[in-house]
Amino acid sequence: MSDEDIALRAVSAAQEILEEYLEPRPRSNERLILDRLVEVLEQPSLIVAVNRIKRSHG
């Protein structure tokens, strides 16, 4: 899987989490939402991929 694919999958997953959060309903699970976002965005493979993308574009 390319670095771009890894990044796109993570962004898509984060967008899905945010869409769930933005649905009009009572919220008592903000910490759970934050934990899910951190889990997606702090994946070691994503961090490595983003760093390589930055180096190649910068």
Helices and strands as residue ranges (DSSP letters): H 3-22, H 30-41, H 44-57
